[in-house]
Amino acid sequence: MEPMPEQSPHHAYPDHWEADVVLRDGGTARIRPITTDDAERLVSFYEQVSDESKYYRFFAPYPRLSDRDVHRFTHHDYVDRVGLAVTIGGEFIGTVRYDRINEQGRPASAPADEAEVAFLVQDAHQGRGVASALLEHIAAVARERGIRRFAAEVLPANNKMIKVFRDGGYTQRRSFEDGSVHLTLDLEPTEKSLAVQRGREQRAEARSVQRLLAPGSVAVIGTGRTPGGVGRTVLRNLLASGYTGRAYAVNRAFDEGLATLDGVPAHRSLGEIDEQVDLAVIAVPAHRVPEAVADCGEHGVQGLVVLSAGYAERGAEGRELQRELVRQARSYGMRIIGPNAFGIINTAESVRLNASLAPESPARGRIGLFTQSGAIGIALLSGLHRRGAGLSSFISAGNRADVSGNDFLQYSFEDPDTDVALLYLESLGNPRKFNRLARRTAAVKPVVVVKGARHSGSTPPGHAVPVSRIPDATVSALMRQAGVIRVDTVTEMVDAGLLLAGQPLPAGPRVAILGNSESLGLLTYDACLAEGLRPRPPIDLTTAASPQDFRDALAEALADGTCDAVIVTAIPWVGENGEAETGDGQVLAAALHKAVAGGSAKPVAVVHVEIGGLAEALAAASSTAAPRPRTVTPAADRPQAATTTLPTDPARSTTPATREASPTPGADPATPEATPAPEAATAPEAATDPEAATGPEAATGPGRIPAYPAAERAVRALAEAVKYAQWRRQAAVPGKIPEFLDDTIDEPGAAALIEEQLATAPDPRGRALTHDEARELLGRYGIDVRPTLPAPDPGAAVAAAARLGYPVALKTTAPHLRHRADLGGVRLDIADEEALRRAYGELTDLLGKPAELLPVVQAMAPRGVDTVVRASIDAAAGAVLSFGLAGAPSELLGDTAHRLVPATDRDAAELIRSIRAAPVLFGWRGSAPVDTAALEELLLRLSRLVDDHPEVVSVALEPVVVAPHGLTVLGASVRLAPPPARSDLGPRRLPNY
């Protein structure tokens, strides 16, 4: 045993190191520092470790820990000696420890920056990713304590541990010394280590949701003895859905002699069930939930759906109960949907789970649905059912205390049964992570979001999340940047989801319109123009058009290379007797099916008015579509499963995915007892063979045509598909940060300035820089701000002008007058001393004394367009770059565009082109186009500044005058502050709200 060095001062218990994590198999565990109270836990843990694992840890037989060992492994100063443990149910399942060492490998204290690290994981929990999670967390702790490298000695036969170090993504060196492998890891995060970390996070969180949605057995806790009530209703719905697993009714009030209820085994507690239950649905009063959760945890339940209310939606006391519920569940390795949840549904043939209050399970389909509101969930289920759309999965998360929209995105990304993800969100617990996950998911399948509580300025009841200060318009712009289809209403969500789930993505905005009503065609034409599409003149088939005429016209439009999408408009047609025929919609639906079957891969939508049976015929034929082969189409990547079933056509058999589909991580959710019937073929091989698709959920083809009762709704859905398809094509070739910036940026110099300014700030919350300080800092990043000189009196103004050179501008800098030329606070093009003195007098006579106005003199800039460029850091959303025209366009009309930092060259180009007033920059009404290239470079430089230095929490460049050649920054304000904590960096951890 090495002698201990002089101990470092003992630090207080670092509770910020505590974290809940999701392991590889989807279960949760808690990571925390080891304390002196853990002696018994450590001994118990060590006794359950195999002799082989002990040998790998100590390089010799080591059957038990001595008292000295226990003392050493439980007493830490949290600086030079740190131990972390992974716990489930309060017991250790894995540990890691580091000891700071010097260059000779002996115990040391700071400033030594290397530490020896060693792991030990219980054999029963090896392979769950415990050591990988510990490595992430102990590395973060070490960096916080000034340690830059880990050293480890590993026996060559210990392949599992060598793999943990090798796969971590850190820069490492390896050598073989004295019969062991010597590893040195540099702890500075790398792109590879971050990618590894996020990849593990994705697989683990996806698996945790998959375990909830595909359980082999379900217990409904709180099932009533008499019909009615929440628990009994869920049990009834579970059985009615044809659930393929095993179901149990649990209620501690059951009579001892009660053996079954509704045909399933009835028990007073989980302990009476002779198998491990995978999922528990809890429907008991809130005060009894902790007892039920403890029963679940002690008997190995993997996940919970808590329907019980009485939590954060009731106020502060309920919020604390909710936090305790999450802590309790996670301590047993369980994840929670809820509380106050509506339930979950999985329509997969191998599962058929309806553990919700929805009385009817939706048809099987290709849409995944997540909602934070039970009422909205009911409305969406009803709307999708009415439109004939099926679902792959449904989660109504209630208060969203644990499983969130981020988890659903992780699951949807890999779920081969989901082609479109729909989310109704009322709060974003981790906006940075949501943006990252949404961008990745949107690259392979559409993500459609409705954001509730947009303008309330407060968090919805029951949701305990960090508050973001950024306006909803900014949130919407950032979602668009990530490829999210942001819509305003649940009706628009359903409209867009139907089109995206059933039709290929359009290759462009050109739209063909055809139908038997000139008026309805014109309405559709106008709606296309309003949404930014490029419609062709409508083709009027006249009211006498037959279904065959529709078929011929649609087939011709699909074959026409000058259009990218087709909208069919239909009103009841006139029969031979001169009367309108309103009931034979099935005939028209069949004609449209046949036309699309022989057409090209273009989206088709139908707008109909009072044609009896048409929508039903389109929906009925579509809601049973089976999975199709998942191939890749470069330009018009095709989503699957739409509204009218069509014969298989290779030209249309493409999906939104730009990757080969892979199964959700983990084992097949079906257990031996839950094996699907042979006819329920869901494998890709079955989908490719029309002969193999049988049963109520199978169909003869891949697509369906969505129908809409109004032209505006169809066009809006199509416009969203066009914008999304364009984003997909652009995202396939990501933007870059130009290398030329590196040559003109002094990052170390800027860092030194920032450190100096914050060190002298009287307010620990930071400070605003003076004009000269801001000029110096911005200058380090190649942003030149035109100097201004104070003019407290006319003589000083004349001296300043002489120094700068005429012509000059005289302007006030008082906060209430800044940038307000309309109030007379700015005088331009002053050519000489006489004019300057006159302007000074007029300014003070009109607006007040110099001491109030704080006038300054500045050299005139070349004429151009006044713009404003800003960057700010929101603690929840991150750094945001904004651009608009100065004055009324941005301030009055809100015409401002936003992008997340770091911005690429593409982001900068899109930023200045996405405002409504952008034509002013490009030669509007005969004016000279301005130097947009210089403007894009300025945006990139500012983005780089705030990305490199998170202490720069706010920058405003106003005005930035963009001339035909070059630009001039006339004003700048910068605020520095200690950077807000980043929720998206550091080791993996589940949020605690």
N, C-alpha and C positions, 0 to 999 in steps of 0.2 A: 504494500500500500504506500503510495507516494505521500511524503510529509506535506501538510497543508501550509500554504503561505499565510502571511499575516492577512486576516480577514478584511474584506472591504466593508465599509459601513453598511449595515443591514438596511435594505430599502423596505418601504411599506409594501404590503401585498398588492401586486399589480393586477387589479381586477379587470383592467382593459385587455389582458391577455386571455381572459375566458372567452370561449366561443363554442357555439353549436355548429357542427359540421354534418354534411351528408356523406356517408361512406359509399363505396363503389356499388354495393348491392341495394342502395336506396334507403337503408336505415340511417338513423341519426345517432350521434354520440356527442359527448361534451369534452372539450379540451380545456384544461385549467392548470395553473401552477400547483405543484406538489407542496404541501405544507407539513408542519410538524405534527399535525393531527392525523396524518395519513399512515402512520406506522403499521397499524393492524391491516389496513387495506393493502399496503405494499407486501406484507408477509403473505397474506391470503392470495394475492395475485401471483407471487413468485411460486407458491406451492402448486399452482395450476399450470405452470409452464413446464414443458417437457424437458427431460434431461438433455436432449439434443439442442434445444433452443438455448438452454443455460450454457451449454458448452460453447456454442457460437458466440454468446455474449461475453463470457469470461475467459475463453481459450483454454479451459480446463474443467474437469468435473467440479461442479459447485452446487451441491444438492440443496443447501439452505443458506439464508442470509444470516450473518452474525449480527449481534446487537450493534456493533460498530458500523457494519454495512447499513443497517436500517437507519441509524442516526445520520450517517453521511448522505444517504439518498433521500432523506426527508428534511434536512436542514440546508437551506439555500439562502444566499444573500441577494438573489435575483439580479445580480450584476455579473460576477465572475463565475458563479455556480448557479445554474438554473435547471430545474427539472419540471417537465410537463407530463401530465397523465391524460389518457383518454378513458372516459368513464361511461358506463351504461348501467342504469339502475343504481348509481352511486358506487359501483365497484370498478376497479381498474381492469382494463383489457389491454393496455399498452402504455409504455413509458418511453421518454427520451430525456437525455441529460447532456448538458455541455459543461465543460470545465475550461476556463481560460488558461492558455499555456503560453510560454515564451518560445524563443527560437530553438531552445534545447529540448522542448517538449515537456518542461516541468511546470507545475502550477504557478500561475502568475496573476497579476492584476493589471488594470489599465496603466499605461497605454498599449500593452500587448493586444494585438488585434486578431489572434487566432485562438480557436478553441477546439478541444477534442470532443467528439459527439458519439453517443452510443444509444442504440434502440433495443427495446425488448417488447415483443408482442405475444400475447397468449396464443397458443397454437390454434385454438378453436376459432380465433378471429383473424388468423392470417389469410391473406387473399382478399380482404375486404377494403384494402386501401388505407389501413390504419397508419402504417409507417409513412406512407406518402403524405397524408394529412399532417402528421407530426413534423415531418421535415419542413413543410411549408411554414408551419407556425414557429418552430424553434429557430428557423432561419430569420424570420421577421423579428423575433425577440432579440436574437444576436445582433442584427443590424442596429436595432434601437440602442443596444448597449455598447456600440462601437466595435463590434467584432466583424471582421471582413472575410474570414476564411474558416472553414471547418476542416478538421483532419479526422480521419477515421481509419481504424485498423479492422480489417475484415478477413476472416478465414476464407481461403479460396473455395471451399465447399459451400459456403453460405451464399448461394446464388441469388436467393430472394433479396437479401440485403444489398448485394452488389447491384442488382437491378433497380432497387429503389433509388440509389444514388445516381446510377447511369441515366435513368429515365426522368430525373428531376428537371433537366434542361439547363442546369447551372454549368458554367465553365469548370472543368475538372481536370486534374492531373492524376495519373495512376502509376504506381510502381510496385514491384514485388520485393519485399524486404523481410528477411528472417522468417520465412514461411508464411507470411500474411500479405494481403493486398493492402497497400497504403494509398488512401484516397485523399486528395485535397480538393475542396470545393470552394470556388469564389462565390460569395453570397450575393453579389450585386445582381439584381434581376436582369435577365436577358429577354430578348424577344421569344426565344425558344422556351425559357422557363415560364414566361407568362402564357404562351400558347398551350404548354402542357397543363398548367394550372387550370386554364379555362376549359380545356378539353375534358379534364377530369370532372370539373364542376358540371359541365353539360351532361356528361354521361350519368353521373350520380343523381343529379336532380331529375333528369328524364326518367331514370329507373325508379326514383321514389314516387313519381306520379303514376308510372306504369303499375307499380305494386298496388296502388290505391284503386286503379281502374280495372285491374284484372286479377282479383283475388280468387283463390281456390275455394275459400269458404268465407261466409259472412254471418256475423251474429248481430241481431237487432236487439240492443239493450234498452229496455223500457217498453217492450211489447205489451200492450194492454190485454187484460183477460177477456174483455168484451170488445165487440167490433167498434171501430172508431178510434180516435186518438192518433197522435203522430206516429208512434212506434208501430201500431198495428197497421196503419195505412202504408208505411214503408214496407213492411213485411208482405202485405198483399201485393203491392206494386212489384216487389222483387220476384215473387212467385209468378205473377202474371206475365212478366217479361220473358219467362222461360230460362231463367238463370241456370247456367250449366254446372255451377259449383254446388256446395252444400250449404244450406241455410239453417240457422238456429234462432229460436226465440228465447230471450233471456229476460227474466224479471224476478227480483228477489221476493216478490209478493206471490209468486205462483204457489199453488197448493203442492205439497210434497208428492201427491199422487198423480199430478198432471204430467203425462208423458209426451204428448204432442199438442201442437196448436196450429191450426190451418195446414195440417199435414206435415209439419216439420217438428223436429225434436224440441221440446221445451225444457229449459233448465233455470234454476234459481241463481246460478253464477257460472262464470266461464270455467271455473275449476271443475265443474261437473262434466264438461265436454271432454271426450276422450281423444281429441286431436287439437293441434294448434290452430287457432282461428287467425285468418289473414287480415280481415277487415271487420271493425266494429262500428256500427251505426248507433250513436248514443242519442236517445230521445227521452231523457229524464230531466226533471227540474234542475236548475243550475246548481243548487246546493248539494245535489247528489252526484254531480258529474265527477268531482275529485275521487270519490269512492269507486265509480265505474272505471275511470282512467287507471287507477291503481290496480284494479282487478285485471284490466286488459294488459297493462305492462308486466305484471307478475306472471302472466300466462302466455307471453310471447306474441301478442297481437302486433301486426306490422304497421297498421295505420288506422286512423279514426276519422269518421265523419260525424261532427257534432252538430246536431240540429237544434239543440237547446238554446234558448234565448236568455237574456238577463245579464249580458256582459257589457262590453264597452259602449254599446248603444244606449246604456242606462246612465252613463256619466263616469266620474272619476273612480268611484268604488267598483263599478263593473269593469272598468278598464284594468284595474289591478287584479281582479279575478281572472280576467282574460290572460294577462301576462303570466299569472301563476299556472293557469291551465296549460299554456304553451311550455313553460318550464317543466312542468310535471310530465307531460307527454314526451318531450324530447329527452328527458332524463332516462326514459325507458327505450329510447331509440325509435319512437313513433312520430310520424308526421300527422298534421291535423288539417282537415278541410272544415272551415268554420271558425268559431261557433256561429250560431244563428244562420246556418247554411240551409239551402234548399235540397241539396243532395247531388249525386253524381249518376251518370249514365254512360254505359259503354255498349254499343250495338254490335260489336264484333261477334261473328257467328260462334266463335269458341268461348265467348263469355256471356253475352246477352244479360247485362247487369243494369237494373234500374233500381238503384238504392236512393230514391228521391221521393218527393211528394207529388211528382208528376203522375197522374193516374194512368197515362198511356205512354208507353215507350215509343220514341220516334222511330221511323223507318231507318234502316241502315243506309248510310250515305258517306260522303267524302268531306263533310264540313265538321270541324271541331269548334266547340262553342264554350267560352268561359265568361262568366258574369259575376259581378260582385253584388248583385241585387237579386233576391228571389223573385220579386214582382216582375222585374225586367226579364228574368229567366223564363218565367211562365209565358210572358208575352212573346218572347222570341221562339220558344218551343211551339207555341200555337201558330205564330206567323209562318214559320218554316213548314210545319205540318200542313197548314192550309194551302201553301204554295207547292206542296208535293216534294219538298226537299228532305233528304235524309241526313242524319248526323253520324259521325264516327264516334264522337265522345262529347260529353257535356259535364261541366263542373260549375256549380253555383256555390261560391266560396263564402257568402255571408260577410262576416266581419274581416275575413282575409287575415286572420292572425298569424297564419303560418304559410300554407300553400297559396301562392299568388299567381298573378298573370305572368310573371317572369318564369315560374316553374312550368306553367302551361306552355309557354313558348319553347322551353327546353324540350318538353315532351313532344310537342307538335312538330318540331324541327326534324325529328327522326321517325315519327310515327308513319309507317307506310300506308295506313288507312286514312290519313288526313291530307287533303289537297289544299284546303283553305282554312285559316284560323280566324275566327271571329271573337272579338273581345269587347265586352262592355265593362269599362273601368270607371270607378269614381275617385280613385286615388292611385298614385304611383309611389310605392314604398321606396324604390331605388331607381330614379329616372335614368341615371347613367347606365346602369345595367340593362334596364328595359330597352334603351336605345341600341345598345350593343347587340342584345339578343334579337331584337326586332330586325335589325339590319341583316344579321346572318340568316334568320329565318326567311325574310322577304326575298333573299337572293335565290331561294328554291321554291317557295310557295307564298301566295298572297297572305298578308296579315291586314285585316280590316278592324278598325278600332272606333268605338264611340266613347267619348270621354264625358261622363256626367260631372255635375258639380263644377262646371267650368268657370262660372262667374260668381259663385257664392262667397269666395274669399275665405272659405273655411273648409276644414276637413269634414267629410260626411260623418254622421254619428256611427260609432263603432270602429272607425278607422283611425288608428294611432300611427301616423307616419310623419316624417320630416316635412315641414312646410316649405314650399318653393315660392319665391317672390316673383318669378317670371310670369308675364302675362300669358293668357291662353293662346293668343295669336302666335307667340313665340314657341310655345309647346307644340302647336300645330305645325309650324315650319320645321321644327327639329324632327318631328315624326316623319314629315315628308322627306327630309334628308335621309332618314333611315329606311325609306322605302315603304313605310306604313301608309295604308290607305285610310286616312282620317275622314270620317263622315260625321254628320251632326245628329242624326236620329237613328233609332233602331230600325225604322222602316228602310232607310237608305242602306243600313248595314245588310239587311236581308236582301235588298235589291242587288247590291254589289256582290254579295256572297253567292247568290244564285248564278249570276253571269260568270263569275270567276271559277266556280266549281264545275260548270258545265260547258264552257266554251273555250276555244283557244285564245290566247292573247293576241290582240290586233297588232299588225306590223306597222301601223301608222294611224293618222287621224281621219283618213278619207272614208266617208260613209255613203253607201248607197241606200236610198229609201224607196220602197215600192209598196203599193197597196191599192185598195179599191175605194179610197176616199181622198179626194184632192185636198180637202180641208185638213184632215188628220195628217196627211203628208206634209202640208205646209207648217202645221204646228210642230211636227217633228223636225223639219228643216230649221225653223227658228230656234228650237231648243238646242240643236247641234251647234249653231252659230254662237249661242249664248254660252255654251260650255267649252268653246275654243276648238271644236271639231271642224272638219272641212267637208260639209255635206255636198253631194251631187244633187242636181235638180230632181225632185221626187218623180218617180214613174207612176203615173195614174193608170191603173188597170181598169178603171170605171167600176161602177156598182154592179155591173153585169158579169164581172169576172167570176169564173168558176174556180174550184180548187185546183184544177189542172192548170189554169192560167197562172195561179200563184206559184205552182211548182215550176213551171217553165221560166217565169220571170226570176225566181230566186236562184234557180240553177244557172241562168245566164249571168246574174250579178256575181255569184260566187266564182264563176269562171273568168270574170272581168279583172284584168290586172290593174285597173285604175282605181279600185276601191279596196279598203282594208277591212271593212265590216259592213253588215247589212242589217237594216231595221225594216221589218215587215209590219205594215199597219193594216188592220182589218176591221171592217164593220160588217154587220149582217148583210149578206149579199141577196140580190133579188132573184127569185126563182122564175120558172116559166110562166107561172100564173100572175106574175107581177107583184107578189107579196114577199116581204123580207123573210128569209129563212134564218132563224136565230138558233135553232137547236142542233144543227149538225156540225158542231165544232170538231168532232172526231174525224170527219172527212177531210177538213182543212188541215188538221194536225198530221194526218197520214200523208197528205200531199207535201207538206213542208219537210217531214222526215225523209221522204224519198229524194227531194231536191238536195237536202244537205248531205245525204248519203253519197251522192256523186259529185259533190262540190269540193272546193279547196279548203284549206285549214283557216277559215275566217270565222269570227264570232257572228252569231245571228241572234237577234232578239225580236220578240213579237210584241207589238202594241195592239191591243184589241179593245173594242167597245161593244159590250152586250152581245157577244157571240156565245150562246149557250153551249156549254160543254167543252169549249176550246181550251181554256186554262186547265180544266180537269184532265182532258185528254193528254195535253202536253205533260202535265205533272204526273199522271198515272203511269205513263210510259217511261218516265224518267226516274222515279223514286226507287226503282228496283235495279238500277245499273250496278253491275258487278265490277270489281276492280279490273283495270286494264293494264296491258304491258306498259312499263314505265321507261320510256326512251327519252332522248333529248332532242329538242328542236332548236336550232341556233337562234332564229329570229323571233318566231312567234311561239314561244314555249307554251305548251298547251296544258291547262288545268284539266282535271278529270271530273267525271260524273256530273252531268248537267241536268236539264229538265225534260228533254224528250229523247227517249232511247233510240239509237240509230244503229244500223248494221255496221260492223267493224270495217273501218277503212284505214289502211296503213298511213295515209296522208294525214289522218286526224288523230292517230293514236300516239299523242305526245302529252307530256305532263308539265306542270310548272317547274319541275325539278331540273336543276342543271347538274345533278349528280345522280349516280346510281342509288336507288333506294336501298337502305339497309334496315334490318329489323331493329326494333327498339332494344336497347341494351338489356341483357339478362335473359333468363330462360323464357320459354313459351309460357304465357300465363295459364294455359290450359293444364289442368292436372289430369292424371289418368281417368278419374271419374268424370272429368269435364271434357273429354275428347269430343270434338264436333262430329256430327253425322257426316258420312261420306259425301252426301250430296251438297254439303255446305262448303264448296270449294272456294278457298280464298287465296290460294297460292298463285303467284304470277303464271305458273304453267297452266293452271286451270283457266285463268283469265284469258289466255291467248287462244283457247280452243272453244269455239262456240258450242261444241258438243258437250263440253264439260260443265257449262254453266247451267245449272238446273236449280229448282227450288224457288221459293217465294222471293228470295233476294237476288236472283240472277236475271239477266236480260241478254238480249242478243247483240248489244252494241255498246259503244263507249260514251255517247254524248246525249245531251238533252237541251232543248231550247227553252230559255226562260221567257215567261209571258208577263206583261205589265199592263195595268189598267189605265196608264197615262203615259203620254209621250215623254214628258219631262223626267219621269222616273227611269224609264228605259235609257234615255240619253245620258242622264247623270251617271248611271251605272256603267255605261259604255265609256264615258269620258274618264272615269276613274280607272278603268281597265287600260285605256290608252296611255294615261300618265304612268301607271304602274309598269306597263310593258316598256315604255321609254326608259324608266329608271332601271329596269332589269338589264336592258341592253347596255346602258352606260355603266352600271355597276360591274358588268363583266370585265371591264377594263378600268381598274381603279385609277383615280387621279394621283398626282405626285406632288411632292414639295420640291420646288426647283432647287437645284444644287447651287445656283449662283448666290443664293441668300447666304450660304456659309462664308463666302469670301468677304462679305460686308457687314457681318454681325460680330460684335464683341460680347459674347455671352459671359465670360468671366468678369469683364469690366462692369457689365450691367449688374451682375450678382454682387460685386463689391459695393456699388452705389446703393443698391437696395438694402444690403446689410447695414451700411452706415446710416442710412436714413431711418430705418426701423430702430436702430440702437439709440438714436437721439430723439425718438418720438416721445413726447410727454404722455401720450395716451397709449396704453398697451394694445388698444384695439386698432392702432395704426394712425396714419395721417395722410392728408392731401399734400402733394408736392407743390412748391411754388412754380411759377412759370419757367424760371431758369432751371430749376431742378428737373422739371418734366422734360424740358428741351434736351438736357444732358442725357437723361436716361433713354429717351426715344432715339437720340442720335446714335447711341450704341447699337441700335438695330437698323440704322440707315434711314430713319424717319426724320427728315429735316423740318423743324418748325420755325417759321419765319419769326425773327425776334421782335419783341415789342418793348418800348421804352416808356417808363412812367412820365406823366405830364401833369404834376400837381398844380402848375400855374402856366400862364401863357409863355413866359420865358423858357421854362423847361421844355415846353412843347416845341418851341422854335429850335432849341439846342438839339433836341432829339431828332427833329426833321433834318437838320444840317448834318447830323451824324449818319442818318440812314439814307439821305438823298431823296429829293423830290421826284415824282409826286408821292404823297403819303396819304394815309387814312388816319382820322382822329375818331376814336370810339371810346365809349364808356365800358367799364368792366364790372360795374356794380351788379350783383346777382339778379336784381329785378329788371335790369335793362340789357343784360348781356344777350347778344345776337338778336336784338330787337331793333332792326333798322326801321321798322314801321313806326316806332315811337320817336324817331329822330335821334337815336343814340349813336348813329354811325354817320360820319361825313367822309366821302370818298373823293379821290382825284384832286387833292389839294395841291396846287401847283407851286405856291411860293409862300413867303413869310406873311405877307399881307393877308392872303386868303386864309392862312392857318390861324392868325390872330382873330380874324373875323369869325371863323367857324368856332373857335374856342369860346368867344363871347356869346355867340348864339346858343351854343350847347349849354353853357351854364345858366344863361338867362331863361332858357326853356325848361331845363330839367332839374336844376339845383346847384348847390355848391360843389366845387371840385372834390372836397373831402367825401362827399356823398356819391359822386359819380365815378371816382377813381379812373380818370381818363388816361389813355395810353396812345402813343403814336406808333404807327407801323408802316413800313414801305408798301406801296401798292403792288398787288399781284396781277399777273396777266388775266384778262377777262376769260370767264369760263362759266361752268355750271357749279353752283354751290351745293356741296354734299356734306353728309355727316357720317363718320365712321366711329363705331363704338365697340368696346369689348368689356364684358363684365363676367364675374364668376358668381354663379348661384351655388349655394352649398349643396343643394340636392341635384340639380341638373348638370352642373359643371360650367366650363367657360363657354360663353356664347359670343360670337362675332356678328355685328349688326351693321346694316348699311341702308341709307335712304337719301333722298334729296333734302337739303336743309330747309327749315321753315315749315310752311303749311303742309306740304305733302306728307312729311313724316310726323309732325307734331299734331296737326289737326285731323288728317285723314288716316293716320296710322299706316302709311304706305312705307313699311320698313321690312326688309328681308333679314333672315337670321340663319346662321349655320353654327354647328358645334366646332369647337377648337379641338385638335389642330385642323385647319382648313387646307385642302389641297388646291392645286391650280384649277381643277374643275369646279370645286366649291366656290372659289373666288369669282370665276367667270359666271357661274350661275347666280351668285349673290347679287351682282349688279344688274343682271338681266331679268331677275324675277320680281322686281318692284313694278307696280303698274305704270309709274312715270318713267320707266326705262327708255322709251323712245326719245326723251329729251337728250339723252347721252349719245344718241346715234344719228343725229341730224334731223330732228323733228321739224317739220314745216320749213325746210330749207336752211336750217342753221348748220353750222360746221360741226361734224362729229368731234367728240372730245377724245382724249387719250385714255381709253379704257384699259390699255395694257399697263400704263403707269398706276392706274387705280387698283387693278388686280394685284400688282406688286405691293402696293401699300397695304392692302388687306392681308396678304400673306406675311408681310413683315410684322404687322401687329398681332396676327395669330401666333406667330412664332414667339413673340415676346411673352404673351400671357401663358403660352404653353410651357416655355422654358422656366418661367418665374411665376409660380402660383401666388406669390406675395403681391403681384400686381393685380389687385382685385377689381379695378375699374379704370378704364381709359376712354376718354371722349376726344375725338379730333373734330373740331367744328369751328368754322367751316373749312372744308377741304375744297378748294377751287380747282376744278379740273378743266384745263384749257385744251385746245386742239393739240398742243405739244407740251406734255408735262403737267404737273399739278403743284399746288402750293398749299401747305398746311398752315392756316393762319392762327388757329387756336388749339390748345391742348390742355387737358386736365387729367391728372393721374392720381390715383389713391393707392397707397400701400397698406397692407395689413397682414398679420399672420395668416397663412393660408388655411382655409377651412378643411376639415378632415375629409379625406377621400373615401367614399364608401365602395368604390370599385377597384381599389388597389389593395395590396397586402394579401395575406393568405385567405383561402376560402372560409366563409362563415355565413351562417344564416342570420338574417336580421332579427333584432330584438326591439320591438316597438313599445 
